Amino acid sequence: MQWDIVLCAKLYRQRRLLLDELVTKTYPVEDFEKVAADAGAGTGRVARAALRC
């Protein structure tokens, strides 16, 4: 498992693992409740959210 994380980090830095393109919307960490509501509402607003720290 630890090796997988190292490999993923390496591929991401090489732009061969495009994680940023998978995120639909980013939120500040303070908006966790809104993230949960948007992701779980089934409204289609957010498919994959990420929290910014």
PDB file with SEQRES, HELIX, SHEET and CRYST1 records, atoms N, CA, C and O in Angstrom:
SEQRES   1 A   53  MET GLN TRP ASP ILE VAL LEU CYS ALA LYS LEU TYR ARG          
SEQRES   2 A   53  GLN ARG ARG LEU LEU LEU ASP GLU LEU VAL THR LYS THR          
SEQRES   3 A   53  TYR PRO VAL GLU ASP PHE GLU LYS VAL ALA ALA ASP ALA          
SEQRES   4 A   53  GLY ALA GLY THR GLY ARG VAL ALA ARG ALA ALA LEU ARG          
SEQRES   5 A   53  CYS                                                          
HELIX    1 AA1 GLN A    2  ARG A   13  1                                  12    
HELIX    2 AA2 ASP A   20  LEU A   22  5                                   3    
HELIX    3 AA3 VAL A   29  ASP A   31  5                                   3    
HELIX    4 AA4 PHE A   32  GLY A   40  1                                   9    
SHEET    1 AA1 2 LYS A  25  PRO A  28  0                                        
SHEET    2 AA1 2 ALA A  49  ARG A  52  1                                        
CRYST1    1.000    1.000    1.000  90.00  90.00  90.00 P 1           1          
ATOM      1  N   MET A   1       0.828  -1.199   0.000  1.00  0.00           N  
ATOM      2  CA  MET A   1       0.000   0.000   0.000  1.00  0.00           C  
ATOM      3  C   MET A   1       0.863   1.251   0.000  1.00  0.00           C  
ATOM      4  O   MET A   1       0.585   2.191  -0.745  1.00  0.00           O  
ATOM      5  N   GLN A   2       1.895   1.279   0.813  1.00  0.00           N  
ATOM      6  CA  GLN A   2       2.751   2.460   0.874  1.00  0.00           C  
ATOM      7  C   GLN A   2       3.398   2.713  -0.484  1.00  0.00           C  
ATOM      8  O   GLN A   2       3.535   3.870  -0.884  1.00  0.00           O  
ATOM      9  N   TRP A   3       3.794   1.684  -1.190  1.00  0.00           N  
ATOM     10  CA  TRP A   3       4.414   1.829  -2.498  1.00  0.00           C  
ATOM     11  C   TRP A   3       3.426   2.439  -3.483  1.00  0.00           C  
ATOM     12  O   TRP A   3       3.807   3.256  -4.322  1.00  0.00           O  
ATOM     13  N   ASP A   4       2.154   2.045  -3.386  1.00  0.00           N  
ATOM     14  CA  ASP A   4       1.132   2.590  -4.287  1.00  0.00           C  
ATOM     15  C   ASP A   4       1.004   4.098  -4.139  1.00  0.00           C  
ATOM     16  O   ASP A   4       0.836   4.806  -5.132  1.00  0.00           O  
ATOM     17  N   ILE A   5       1.080   4.589  -2.921  1.00  0.00           N  
ATOM     18  CA  ILE A   5       0.977   6.033  -2.688  1.00  0.00           C  
ATOM     19  C   ILE A   5       2.175   6.749  -3.301  1.00  0.00           C  
ATOM     20  O   ILE A   5       2.022   7.807  -3.912  1.00  0.00           O  
ATOM     21  N   VAL A   6       3.350   6.183  -3.142  1.00  0.00           N  
ATOM     22  CA  VAL A   6       4.550   6.776  -3.735  1.00  0.00           C  
ATOM     23  C   VAL A   6       4.429   6.791  -5.251  1.00  0.00           C  
ATOM     24  O   VAL A   6       4.763   7.793  -5.885  1.00  0.00           O  
ATOM     25  N   LEU A   7       3.963   5.708  -5.838  1.00  0.00           N  
ATOM     26  CA  LEU A   7       3.776   5.639  -7.284  1.00  0.00           C  
ATOM     27  C   LEU A   7       2.749   6.671  -7.750  1.00  0.00           C  
ATOM     28  O   LEU A   7       2.972   7.362  -8.744  1.00  0.00           O  
ATOM     29  N   CYS A   8       1.635   6.778  -7.044  1.00  0.00           N  
ATOM     30  CA  CYS A   8       0.603   7.759  -7.413  1.00  0.00           C  
ATOM     31  C   CYS A   8       1.149   9.177  -7.349  1.00  0.00           C  
ATOM     32  O   CYS A   8       0.881   9.986  -8.238  1.00  0.00           O  
ATOM     33  N   ALA A   9       1.911   9.484  -6.310  1.00  0.00           N  
ATOM     34  CA  ALA A   9       2.499  10.825  -6.181  1.00  0.00           C  
ATOM     35  C   ALA A   9       3.461  11.102  -7.337  1.00  0.00           C  
ATOM     36  O   ALA A   9       3.465  12.197  -7.899  1.00  0.00           O  
ATOM     37  N   LYS A  10       4.263  10.120  -7.681  1.00  0.00           N  
ATOM     38  CA  LYS A  10       5.208  10.277  -8.789  1.00  0.00           C  
ATOM     39  C   LYS A  10       4.470  10.510 -10.112  1.00  0.00           C  
ATOM     40  O   LYS A  10       4.819  11.415 -10.870  1.00  0.00           O  
ATOM     41  N   LEU A  11       3.468   9.707 -10.378  1.00  0.00           N  
ATOM     42  CA  LEU A  11       2.697   9.860 -11.612  1.00  0.00           C  
ATOM     43  C   LEU A  11       1.979  11.207 -11.660  1.00  0.00           C  
ATOM     44  O   LEU A  11       1.891  11.825 -12.720  1.00  0.00           O  
ATOM     45  N   TYR A  12       1.465  11.665 -10.512  1.00  0.00           N  
ATOM     46  CA  TYR A  12       0.785  12.959 -10.448  1.00  0.00           C  
ATOM     47  C   TYR A  12       1.757  14.096 -10.768  1.00  0.00           C  
ATOM     48  O   TYR A  12       1.429  15.003 -11.533  1.00  0.00           O  
ATOM     49  N   ARG A  13       2.939  14.041 -10.185  1.00  0.00           N  
ATOM     50  CA  ARG A  13       3.942  15.081 -10.454  1.00  0.00           C  
ATOM     51  C   ARG A  13       4.365  15.086 -11.920  1.00  0.00           C  
ATOM     52  O   ARG A  13       4.710  16.135 -12.465  1.00  0.00           O  
ATOM     53  N   GLN A  14       4.340  13.923 -12.556  1.00  0.00           N  
ATOM     54  CA  GLN A  14       4.696  13.814 -13.974  1.00  0.00           C  
ATOM     55  C   GLN A  14       3.502  14.147 -14.887  1.00  0.00           C  
ATOM     56  O   GLN A  14       3.617  14.090 -16.111  1.00  0.00           O  
ATOM     57  N   ARG A  15       2.378  14.487 -14.292  1.00  0.00           N  
ATOM     58  CA  ARG A  15       1.130  14.786 -15.019  1.00  0.00           C  
ATOM     59  C   ARG A  15       0.630  13.570 -15.803  1.00  0.00           C  
ATOM     60  O   ARG A  15      -0.024  13.714 -16.835  1.00  0.00           O  
ATOM     61  N   ARG A  16       0.944  12.376 -15.303  1.00  0.00           N  
ATOM     62  CA  ARG A  16       0.464  11.143 -15.920  1.00  0.00           C  
ATOM     63  C   ARG A  16      -0.733  10.583 -15.157  1.00  0.00           C  
ATOM     64  O   ARG A  16      -1.401   9.666 -15.635  1.00  0.00           O  
ATOM     65  N   LEU A  17      -1.001  11.124 -13.989  1.00  0.00           N  
ATOM     66  CA  LEU A  17      -2.183  10.779 -13.197  1.00  0.00           C  
ATOM     67  C   LEU A  17      -2.943  12.080 -12.985  1.00  0.00           C  
ATOM     68  O   LEU A  17      -2.541  12.901 -12.161  1.00  0.00           O  
ATOM     69  N   LEU A  18      -4.014  12.276 -13.701  1.00  0.00           N  
ATOM     70  CA  LEU A  18      -4.719  13.553 -13.759  1.00  0.00           C  
ATOM     71  C   LEU A  18      -5.821  13.637 -12.700  1.00  0.00           C  
ATOM     72  O   LEU A  18      -7.008  13.566 -13.019  1.00  0.00           O  
ATOM     73  N   LEU A  19      -5.420  13.785 -11.462  1.00  0.00           N  
ATOM     74  CA  LEU A  19      -6.388  13.846 -10.361  1.00  0.00           C  
ATOM     75  C   LEU A  19      -7.198  15.133 -10.374  1.00  0.00           C  
ATOM     76  O   LEU A  19      -8.386  15.118 -10.053  1.00  0.00           O  
ATOM     77  N   ASP A  20      -6.575  16.240 -10.738  1.00  0.00           N  
ATOM     78  CA  ASP A  20      -7.275  17.529 -10.720  1.00  0.00           C  
ATOM     79  C   ASP A  20      -8.490  17.530 -11.646  1.00  0.00           C  
ATOM     80  O   ASP A  20      -9.508  18.153 -11.341  1.00  0.00           O  
ATOM     81  N   GLU A  21      -8.383  16.840 -12.763  1.00  0.00           N  
ATOM     82  CA  GLU A  21      -9.476  16.799 -13.714  1.00  0.00           C  
ATOM     83  C   GLU A  21     -10.656  15.971 -13.220  1.00  0.00           C  
ATOM     84  O   GLU A  21     -11.748  16.059 -13.780  1.00  0.00           O  
ATOM     85  N   LEU A  22     -10.454  15.181 -12.194  1.00  0.00           N  
ATOM     86  CA  LEU A  22     -11.535  14.363 -11.648  1.00  0.00           C  
ATOM     87  C   LEU A  22     -12.408  15.124 -10.651  1.00  0.00           C  
ATOM     88  O   LEU A  22     -13.514  14.685 -10.335  1.00  0.00           O  
ATOM     89  N   VAL A  23     -11.923  16.249 -10.160  1.00  0.00           N  
ATOM     90  CA  VAL A  23     -12.644  17.018  -9.141  1.00  0.00           C  
ATOM     91  C   VAL A  23     -13.644  17.943  -9.821  1.00  0.00           C  
ATOM     92  O   VAL A  23     -13.276  18.737 -10.687  1.00  0.00           O  
ATOM     93  N   THR A  24     -14.920  17.837  -9.423  1.00  0.00           N  
ATOM     94  CA  THR A  24     -15.964  18.678  -9.988  1.00  0.00           C  
ATOM     95  C   THR A  24     -15.922  20.086  -9.402  1.00  0.00           C  
ATOM     96  O   THR A  24     -16.075  21.071 -10.125  1.00  0.00           O  
ATOM     97  N   LYS A  25     -15.713  20.177  -8.089  1.00  0.00           N  
ATOM     98  CA  LYS A  25     -15.727  21.468  -7.409  1.00  0.00           C  
ATOM     99  C   LYS A  25     -14.879  21.372  -6.157  1.00  0.00           C  
ATOM    100  O   LYS A  25     -14.828  20.319  -5.521  1.00  0.00           O  
ATOM    101  N   THR A  26     -14.208  22.463  -5.792  1.00  0.00           N  
ATOM    102  CA  THR A  26     -13.443  22.502  -4.545  1.00  0.00           C  
ATOM    103  C   THR A  26     -14.104  23.473  -3.572  1.00  0.00           C  
ATOM    104  O   THR A  26     -14.714  24.460  -3.981  1.00  0.00           O  
ATOM    105  N   TYR A  27     -13.975  23.186  -2.308  1.00  0.00           N  
ATOM    106  CA  TYR A  27     -14.567  23.980  -1.234  1.00  0.00           C  
ATOM    107  C   TYR A  27     -13.515  24.221  -0.158  1.00  0.00           C  
ATOM    108  O   TYR A  27     -12.625  23.391   0.028  1.00  0.00           O  
ATOM    109  N   PRO A  28     -13.603  25.348   0.557  1.00  0.00           N  
ATOM    110  CA  PRO A  28     -12.747  25.511   1.733  1.00  0.00           C  
ATOM    111  C   PRO A  28     -13.186  24.515   2.806  1.00  0.00           C  
ATOM    112  O   PRO A  28     -14.356  24.140   2.873  1.00  0.00           O  
ATOM    113  N   VAL A  29     -12.255  24.100   3.626  1.00  0.00           N  
ATOM    114  CA  VAL A  29     -12.549  23.079   4.632  1.00  0.00           C  
ATOM    115  C   VAL A  29     -13.677  23.519   5.576  1.00  0.00           C  
ATOM    116  O   VAL A  29     -14.378  22.678   6.138  1.00  0.00           O  
ATOM    117  N   GLU A  30     -13.849  24.819   5.746  1.00  0.00           N  
ATOM    118  CA  GLU A  30     -14.909  25.336   6.618  1.00  0.00           C  
ATOM    119  C   GLU A  30     -16.304  25.007   6.080  1.00  0.00           C  
ATOM    120  O   GLU A  30     -17.278  25.023   6.833  1.00  0.00           O  
ATOM    121  N   ASP A  31     -16.401  24.710   4.789  1.00  0.00           N  
ATOM    122  CA  ASP A  31     -17.701  24.426   4.167  1.00  0.00           C  
ATOM    123  C   ASP A  31     -18.008  22.935   4.087  1.00  0.00           C  
ATOM    124  O   ASP A  31     -18.724  22.496   3.187  1.00  0.00           O  
ATOM    125  N   PHE A  32     -17.473  22.155   5.022  1.00  0.00           N  
ATOM    126  CA  PHE A  32     -17.673  20.709   4.990  1.00  0.00           C  
ATOM    127  C   PHE A  32     -19.153  20.334   4.930  1.00  0.00           C  
ATOM    128  O   PHE A  32     -19.531  19.428   4.187  1.00  0.00           O  
ATOM    129  N   GLU A  33     -19.984  21.014   5.695  1.00  0.00           N  
ATOM    130  CA  GLU A  33     -21.422  20.701   5.698  1.00  0.00           C  
ATOM    131  C   GLU A  33     -22.035  20.919   4.315  1.00  0.00           C  
ATOM    132  O   GLU A  33     -22.875  20.133   3.879  1.00  0.00           O  
ATOM    133  N   LYS A  34     -21.619  21.979   3.629  1.00  0.00           N  
ATOM    134  CA  LYS A  34     -22.128  22.249   2.281  1.00  0.00           C  
ATOM    135  C   LYS A  34     -21.657  21.170   1.299  1.00  0.00           C  
ATOM    136  O   LYS A  34     -22.409  20.752   0.419  1.00  0.00           O  
ATOM    137  N   VAL A  35     -20.413  20.727   1.457  1.00  0.00           N  
ATOM    138  CA  VAL A  35     -19.886  19.656   0.604  1.00  0.00           C  
ATOM    139  C   VAL A  35     -20.741  18.404   0.764  1.00  0.00           C  
ATOM    140  O   VAL A  35     -21.153  17.790  -0.220  1.00  0.00           O  
ATOM    141  N   ALA A  36     -20.998  18.039   2.003  1.00  0.00           N  
ATOM    142  CA  ALA A  36     -21.788  16.845   2.276  1.00  0.00           C  
ATOM    143  C   ALA A  36     -23.192  16.986   1.691  1.00  0.00           C  
ATOM    144  O   ALA A  36     -23.727  16.032   1.127  1.00  0.00           O  
ATOM    145  N   ALA A  37     -23.785  18.157   1.822  1.00  0.00           N  
ATOM    146  CA  ALA A  37     -25.130  18.379   1.293  1.00  0.00           C  
ATOM    147  C   ALA A  37     -25.133  18.333  -0.233  1.00  0.00           C  
ATOM    148  O   ALA A  37     -26.008  17.707  -0.832  1.00  0.00           O  
ATOM    149  N   ASP A  38     -24.159  18.992  -0.864  1.00  0.00           N  
ATOM    150  CA  ASP A  38     -24.099  19.024  -2.326  1.00  0.00           C  
ATOM    151  C   ASP A  38     -23.822  17.636  -2.907  1.00  0.00           C  
ATOM    152  O   ASP A  38     -24.416  17.251  -3.914  1.00  0.00           O  
ATOM    153  N   ALA A  39     -22.933  16.900  -2.280  1.00  0.00           N  
ATOM    154  CA  ALA A  39     -22.561  15.581  -2.801  1.00  0.00           C  
ATOM    155  C   ALA A  39     -23.663  14.549  -2.565  1.00  0.00           C  
ATOM    156  O   ALA A  39     -23.860  13.653  -3.385  1.00  0.00           O  
ATOM    157  N   GLY A  40     -24.367  14.671  -1.470  1.00  0.00           N  
ATOM    158  CA  GLY A  40     -25.371  13.676  -1.135  1.00  0.00           C  
ATOM    159  C   GLY A  40     -26.777  14.018  -1.561  1.00  0.00           C  
ATOM    160  O   GLY A  40     -27.690  13.212  -1.384  1.00  0.00           O  
ATOM    161  N   ALA A  41     -26.969  15.188  -2.115  1.00  0.00           N  
ATOM    162  CA  ALA A  41     -28.324  15.634  -2.446  1.00  0.00           C  
ATOM    163  C   ALA A  41     -28.895  14.958  -3.683  1.00  0.00           C  
ATOM    164  O   ALA A  41     -30.111  14.942  -3.873  1.00  0.00           O  
ATOM    165  N   GLY A  42     -28.035  14.403  -4.523  1.00  0.00           N  
ATOM    166  CA  GLY A  42     -28.518  13.783  -5.750  1.00  0.00           C  
ATOM    167  C   GLY A  42     -29.019  14.785  -6.765  1.00  0.00           C  
ATOM    168  O   GLY A  42     -29.780  14.430  -7.665  1.00  0.00           O  
ATOM    169  N   THR A  43     -28.607  16.024  -6.633  1.00  0.00           N  
ATOM    170  CA  THR A  43     -29.058  17.083  -7.545  1.00  0.00           C  
ATOM    171  C   THR A  43     -28.194  17.169  -8.793  1.00  0.00           C  
ATOM    172  O   THR A  43     -28.558  17.839  -9.760  1.00  0.00           O  
ATOM    173  N   GLY A  44     -27.053  16.492  -8.775  1.00  0.00           N  
ATOM    174  CA  GLY A  44     -26.140  16.568  -9.908  1.00  0.00           C  
ATOM    175  C   GLY A  44     -25.228  17.773  -9.869  1.00  0.00           C  
ATOM    176  O   GLY A  44     -24.453  17.990 -10.801  1.00  0.00           O  
ATOM    177  N   ARG A  45     -25.303  18.574  -8.793  1.00  0.00           N  
ATOM    178  CA  ARG A  45     -24.439  19.749  -8.686  1.00  0.00           C  
ATOM    179  C   ARG A  45     -22.973  19.369  -8.583  1.00  0.00           C  
ATOM    180  O   ARG A  45     -22.109  20.018  -9.171  1.00  0.00           O  
ATOM    181  N   VAL A  46     -22.702  18.311  -7.830  1.00  0.00           N  
ATOM    182  CA  VAL A  46     -21.325  17.909  -7.578  1.00  0.00           C  
ATOM    183  C   VAL A  46     -21.218  16.397  -7.699  1.00  0.00           C  
ATOM    184  O   VAL A  46     -21.955  15.659  -7.046  1.00  0.00           O  
ATOM    185  N   ALA A  47     -20.301  15.944  -8.535  1.00  0.00           N  
ATOM    186  CA  ALA A  47     -20.049  14.512  -8.646  1.00  0.00           C  
ATOM    187  C   ALA A  47     -18.895  14.116  -7.728  1.00  0.00           C  
ATOM    188  O   ALA A  47     -18.972  13.107  -7.027  1.00  0.00           O  
ATOM    189  N   ARG A  48     -17.816  14.919  -7.735  1.00  0.00           N  
ATOM    190  CA  ARG A  48     -16.657  14.646  -6.903  1.00  0.00           C  
ATOM    191  C   ARG A  48     -16.146  15.969  -6.345  1.00  0.00           C  
ATOM    192  O   ARG A  48     -15.660  16.821  -7.088  1.00  0.00           O  
ATOM    193  N   ALA A  49     -16.260  16.128  -5.050  1.00  0.00           N  
ATOM    194  CA  ALA A  49     -15.819  17.365  -4.397  1.00  0.00           C  
ATOM    195  C   ALA A  49     -14.510  17.141  -3.661  1.00  0.00           C  
ATOM    196  O   ALA A  49     -14.182  16.017  -3.279  1.00  0.00           O  
ATOM    197  N   ALA A  50     -13.769  18.222  -3.466  1.00  0.00           N  
ATOM    198  CA  ALA A  50     -12.534  18.168  -2.697  1.00  0.00           C  
ATOM    199  C   ALA A  50     -12.513  19.353  -1.742  1.00  0.00           C  
ATOM    200  O   ALA A  50     -12.983  20.441  -2.075  1.00  0.00           O  
ATOM    201  N   LEU A  51     -11.971  19.132  -0.565  1.00  0.00           N  
ATOM    202  CA  LEU A  51     -11.824  20.203   0.420  1.00  0.00           C  
ATOM    203  C   LEU A  51     -10.422  20.802   0.316  1.00  0.00           C  
ATOM    204  O   LEU A  51      -9.439  20.066   0.234  1.00  0.00           O  
ATOM    205  N   ARG A  52     -10.325  22.128   0.318  1.00  0.00           N  
ATOM    206  CA  ARG A  52      -9.037  22.811   0.353  1.00  0.00           C  
ATOM    207  C   ARG A  52      -8.677  23.069   1.799  1.00  0.00           C  
ATOM    208  O   ARG A  52      -9.501  23.559   2.570  1.00  0.00           O  
ATOM    209  N   CYS A  53      -7.467  22.747   2.168  1.00  0.00           N  
ATOM    210  CA  CYS A  53      -7.003  22.992   3.547  1.00  0.00           C  
ATOM    211  C   CYS A  53      -6.098  24.190   3.593  1.00  0.00           C  
ATOM    212  O   CYS A  53      -5.608  24.554   4.663  1.00  0.00           O  
TER     213      CYS A  53                                                      
END                                                                             
